Amino acid sequence: MKASRAHLTAATRLDSIARELESAALHARTAAGHFRQGNVPRAAAHAFAAIGHSAGAGRVIEDVARSHAKRARP
């Protein structure tokens, strides 16, 4: 079975979400390490970066959900 254009678009968006969340996780781990070392400014910078990546993933998730809602049958 061949994937439809809509399915390929959804897959691409989900890959994007995964990349953003993977980046968020890396920043969170880095932030944790800096907090353990007492380097609060660097920890905070990485924590904010994690939040930014997480927010980016959230925006894509919302976009995917809106696209799905337009086609979903109640």
Buried (B, 14 or more C-beta within 10 A) or exposed (E): EEEEEEEEEBEEBEEBBEBBBEBBEBBBEBBBEBBEEEBEEBBEBBBEBBBBBBEBBEEBBEEBEEBEEEEEEE
